[in-house]
Amino acid sequence: MASSSKSPSNTDGKNELCQLLQWTADNYSKNAKLGFQAPIIQELERQTCIRISHIADDGLAILGRVLQQHACPNLKSVVIIECRLEKMGIVEFCRALAVGNLSGLEALSVQDNRMGDMELIAIAGALGSGKCFTLKRLYLGSDRDIFQTEGAQSMAEVLESGHLPLLEDLSVRGVEEEDGMLAIFRALEARKVAGLKSLDFQGCAIRLGAVSVLARALQFSPHFCGLIKLDLSGCRTMGDDEVIALSQALRSRNMVHLWCLGLANLTMGERGFLEIASLLKAGHLPGLQYLYATDCDNTETSARALIEAYCENTSLVVDMTVDWPSWTFHNDAHDLMVRNEALLEQQHTIACGKDLHRARDRDRSVDTSLVEFDEHRSRPSSSVLFLIKKFRVSRWKISQMLSSIKKCLGRKRGEMYKDLHRFGSSISTQLASTALHSTFLWPYQGSSMRSGIPYSEVPMLALAASLA
């Protein structure tokens, strides 16, 4: 018999769909649950992006059963994060994927749920059904999820099957055995996914054998010529030898569009940094804007090599987030980067034959606003440069948009999150799932948000998503 509990209210501001699912799970017996689908269906039909968090396994199981019986072709993004998953919840949800009732799904994120091989195999089985061919962004695992070889191999089979032809962003984290990563990299080498733009394998077991396979795929497969992000941060099995092996791919023409490289928290030391400095000095990775290599052993010798790369390659404007041996190195690198940016701007002015003095004055006012807007970064203009180069957005438009989100500053983290979510909903339907809840743009370590986005970058990220 149904419980006499009242229907859930949303007075506390929580996710209404999550409330409905958990309330249904808590108040009705197993046989009666499917008789109370109407409010859940109504909520699903009015959304294109859903975020399921902090609910028990039976709540997710109810969502899966509802989706098995009711098609939601307008649903574009599903995020399942920090739920108390057991076997039934993820199995029921995956059955909904396999029957094709989410035929318009473009983004799927299942992270921070303490998953293991069983859950990953279930997800892989659903994706391998051929009913998720519209999927573009896939984020699986975190430092709280632990996968072994069997689970990783199941994902490799999906990548090699050709059932995800539109996949652009792939994140698989938490694979603890190298054989699993070997399987995934060999699947990528099979060239069944044609347009990958972002690869994220944070916290996985990647040794020399696996790196060699990955480097070969990146170097020789034309399917990686559009790659803009590669993140191997937290792969503690990667040292100098692995980074040197990877550098062979980083020197290839396939990597000319790479703008974000994550190598933080590796066991890399001086030899690895010297290799990176060498390829940057030689002009490889011309599109690189961000290098994250903190928590690695950057010695004075390797630091001088990085400084020399800025000196010799005046086109080098990479924002290097590394552990400099001293503030002197840090300041020298910053000054040289700013110098190179100015030189590039002068070259652009000469090439175009235009007078940009007024534009520079306008840029100064924008950068001044960003000094207080992006208070935690040593170089506030880097975010502006990113927007201009990645999205081809003019600085005057950035200046206009700044006033719309500057109100988020000075708030507590939770309040800022809500404001950005509200702001994003009014200008970009995909902001919540694609920007705030994904790891596509910022592979930063030690983030204050579960999404992997540095707290200081969230306002700029919201702006970037709105202008994309």
N, C-alpha and C positions, 0 to 999 in steps of 0.2 A: 504494500500500500504506500502511496506517496506520502512523503513527510509533509507536515503542516508548515514548514519553514516558508517565510515570505521570499518572493523573488528577489534577486540581488539588486542592490542599488549601486549607483556609480558616484556616490557623494564623496568618496575618498580619492577620486581621480585615477583609479587604477584602470588597466586595460579591461574594457567591458566584455570582450569575448572571453578572456581568461576567467573573469568572474562567472560568466554563464557556464562555462565548461566545468569549473570546480564546484559550483553550486549544484549543477545537475548530478555530478558524481557523488557529492556528499549527501544529497537528499532523496535519491530515488534508488530503488533496488535494481539489480542488473536487468531483470526482465522488463522493467518499466522505463528504463532510460531512453530507449528509442522512441517512446511515445511523446517525448518533450523536445523535439527537434526544432520546432517552429522558431523560437527566439534565436537559436544558434544559426539557423539557415538565413533568417532575416539579417543578422549581423554580418554574416559572410557575404551576402549579396550586395551589401552597400560598401564593401571595402575592396580595394585592389591589392593592399599589402596588409598582412597580419603578423603580429609578433606574439608568440606564445612563450610566457616566462613564468617561473615560480609556481607551476602547477604540478600536481601529482600525476603518476602514470595513468590512472584511470581517467583523468580529465583529457589527456591527449588521446587515449583510446576512444573516447566519445567523439572527439573531433574527427578521428579517422573513420569511424563508422558512419558519421553524418556525411562526410565527403565521399564515401563509397556509394552512397545512395542518391547524392545530389551533386550534379555537375556545377562547377564554379569556373567557367572559362575566363572570367574577367579577373581572376586572382593572379596577380603577377609576381608577388613576392611572399615567401613564408620564412619566418625566422623562429626557430625553436631554441631557446637559450635558457640555461640555468633551471631546467626542469628535473624533477626527481623520477627519471626514467627507469623502467624495468623492461621486461620483454614485450608485454602486450601493447603498450602505448605506441612504440615506434613501429611495431609490426602492423597494427591497424592503420596507421598513417601511411605506411608504405604500400599497403594494399590499395589505398585510394589513389596513390600515384600510378600504380600498375594498371588500374582499370581505365585510366585516361580521363578522370573527372577534373584534373587540373591541367587541361590541355594548353592553357595560355601561360603556364608558369615560366618565369624568366630568371628568378633568383631563389635559391634555397640555401639557408644557413642553419646548420644543426651543430651547435657548439656549447661548450661548458655544461654538458649534461652528464658527465661521468660515464661516457659510453665506452664500450669495448668492441671486440670483433663481432659479436652477435649483432649489435645494432648497425655496425658498418656494413656487414654482409646483407642485412635486410634492406638498407638504403641502396646499396649497389644493385641488388636484385630488382628493385623498383625502377631505378634509372636504366637498367639494362632491358627493360620491357619494351622499349621503343616508343613509349607514350609520353616521354618528357623531352621530345626533340626540340622544343622551343627554349630550353634552359640555356642561359647565357652566363650566369654567375653561380658558382657552387663552393660553399664554405663548410668544411667538415673538420671537426676536432679542435682541440685546444690543449693547453698544458694540463687540463683536468681530465682529458680523454686519453685513453691508452689503447693503441692498436698494435696488433702483432702482424706477422707475415700473412696469415690467412685473410684477415680483413683487408689489408692493403692489396693483396692479389685480386680480391673480388672487385675492388675499385679499378685496378689495372685492366681487368677484363672488360669493364664498361667503357673505359677510355679507348680501348683497342677495337671495340665492337662497331664504332661509328654511329652509335645511337645518340650521341651528343654533338651533332655537327656544328651547332652555333655557339658552343662554349667559348667564352672569352676570358673569364676569371676563374682560376682554380686554386683553392686553398685546401690542403690536407695536412693537418698537424697531428703530432703525437704518435707517429709510427716509430716504435722502439726497436725494430729489427731491420737491418740493412737489406735483407732479401726482399722485404716488402717494398722498400724504396726502389730497389733495382727493378722490380716488376713494374712499378708505376713509370719510371723513367723509360724503360723499354717500350711501354705502351705509348708514351708520348713520341718516341722515336718512330713508331709505326705510321705516323702522319695521318691519323684518322680524325684528328681535331685540327681544323685548318686555321682558325683565327685567334689563337690564344694571345691575350694582351697582358695578363698578370698571372704569375706563378708564385705561390706562397707555400713553403714547406717548413715553417718554423718548428723548431723543437723535434725534428726527426733524426733518426740514426742514418747519417750520410757519411760514408767513408770513401776512400779513393776509388774503389770499383764503381760505386754508384755515381760519384761525381764525374767520372770519365764517360759514363753513358749519357748523363745529362748534358755534359759539355759537347759531346758529339751531336746530340739532337739539336742543341741550340746553334751550333756552328754550321751544320750542313742542311738542316731542314728549312725550306723556304716558308714553312708554316709559322716560324718564329720571328720572321722579319718585322713584325709589328709589335713585338714584346716591349712593354713600357715599364714593367715592374718585375723584379726578381728578388724574393725575400727568403733567405736561408738563415735568418737570425735564430739563435738559440740552439743550433745544431752543434752540440758540444763535441761531437766526434769529428768535426771538421777542423783541421789545423792548417799549417803552412802548405803542406803537400797538396791538400785538397783545393786550397785557394789558387795555387799555381796551376793545377790542372784545369780549374774552372776558367782561368784567365785566357786560355786558348780560345774559348768560345767568346769571351768578352772582347777579344781583339778582332772578331769577325765582323763582316759588313752586316750580318743579320742583327747585330746589337746597336745599330746606329740610332735607333729611336728609344733605347732604354733610358729612362729618366730617374728611376728610383732603384737603388741597389741596397739590400739589407744584408749585412754581414756582422751584425752585432752579437755579442756573447758567444763567440767561437773560441777555440783554443789557438787562434791565429796569433803569430808574433811578428818579429821584425821581417822575416823573409816574405811573409804574406803581404805586409804593408809595402815592402819594396817593390813587389810585383805589381801591386795596384798603382803605386806611384809611377812605375815605368810605363804602364799602358796609358795612363792619363797624360803623362808628359809627351808621349808619342802621338797624342791626338785621337786615340781610340775612345769609344763611348762619347761621341760629340754631343749627344742629346742629354747626357746625364746631368741632373739637377740636384739630386740628393743621394748622399752616401752615408749610411748608418753603420758604424763599426765601433761602437762603444764596447767596453768590457773586453777589449782585446789588448795585447801587449804592444802598444805603440811606443817604441824606444826613441831616443833622441836622433839616432841615425835614420830611422824610418820617417820620423817627423820632418827632418830636414829634406828628405827625398820628396815628401808631399809638398813642402813649401817650394822646392825647386820645380815641381811640376807646374805650379801656378806661375812661376817666373818664366819658364821656357815656353809654355803653351798659353799664350795670351787669350785664347778662346775658352780656356777652362774657367767655368763659373760654378763649379760644383759646391754645394753647401755641405761641407764635411762635418758630420757629427761623430767625432772620435775623441778619445781620451788623450789630449795633448800632454806632453811631459811637463809643460809649464805654460803660464799665461802669455809669455813672450811668443811662444810658437802659435798659440791660439790667435793672438792679436795680429801677428805677421800674416797668418793665413787669411784672416778676415780682410785685412787691408789689401792684400794682393787680389783677392776675389772681387772686392769692390772696384779696384783698378781695372781688372779685366772686363767687368761689366761696363764701365765707362768707355773703355776702348771699343768694345763691341757696338755700343750705342753710337759712337763717333763714326765707326765704319759704316753703320747702317745709314747714318745721316748723309755721308758722302755718296754712298751707293744710290740712295733714293733721290739725291739732289733737292732735298726739302729742308726748310728751316724749322727745326724742332725746338727752338728756344722756348716758345710758349708752352709746348708740351712738357718740357723739362720743369718749368715753373709749376705746372699743374701736378707733375709727378711728385715734386718736393712736398706740396701740401698734402697729397695722399699719403706719402711715406711718413710725414709728421703725425698724421692721424693714426697710422699703424704702430707708431712707437708705443703709444698708450694702449692701442687696441690689442697688440700681440706682445704683451709685456715680458713674457718668459723667453723670448728668442733674442739672440744677440744681433740678428740681422733682420729687422722687420720687413724690409723690402723683398725678401726671398719669397714670401707668400704672394706678393704682387707679381713678381716675375713668373712664378709658377702658373698663375692664372692667365697671364698674357701668353705664355708659350704653349700651355696645354690647351686652353680654350679659345685663344685668340680674342681675348676680351680687352677692350680699351680701358685705360686707366681712369678716364672720366666716368665710365660706367661703374667701375669699382668704387669710386668716390661716392657716387650716388647710392650704391647699395650699402655702403658702410653705415650710413645713418639708420638703416632699417634694422641692423642687428647689433649695433653698438650698445643698445640697452641691455644686452646679455652680460656685459662686463660687470664684475663686482658682485655677481650673484653666487649663491652656494651652488655646488655642483648639480644637485637635483633640480634646482630652479632653472639653471642655465639649460639643462637638458630639456625640460618641458618647454621653455621658451623657444629653443631651437627647433624642437619638434613641431610646435605650433607655427613658427615662421616658415619652416620648410613645407608644411602642409599647404600653405597658401600660395606657394610659388613652384613647388616641385612635388609631384605625387610620389616620386621614388626616393625622396630624401631619407625618410625614416629607415627604410630597408637597405638602400644602396649606400648611403653615406654614413649615417650614424651607427648602423648595426653591421657594417661590413668592415673588411680590412683592406679594401682595395687601394685606398690612397696612402694610408700611413702605417708602415710596418714598425712602429716605434716600440722599443722595449721599455718596460717599467711604466706603462701607461696607467693613468688614473681611471680609465674607463675600460670596461670589459671588451669593448669593440676593438681595442688596439690603437685607438686614436689618442694622441697626446692631448691632455686637457687644454693646453694653450693653443692648440691648432683647431679645436672644434669650431669656433666662430668662422675662421677662414675656410674650413671645410664646408660649412653650411653655405657660405657665399659661393664657393666653387661649384657646389652641387646645383645651386639655384641658377647659375649662369651657364651651366653645361648645355 
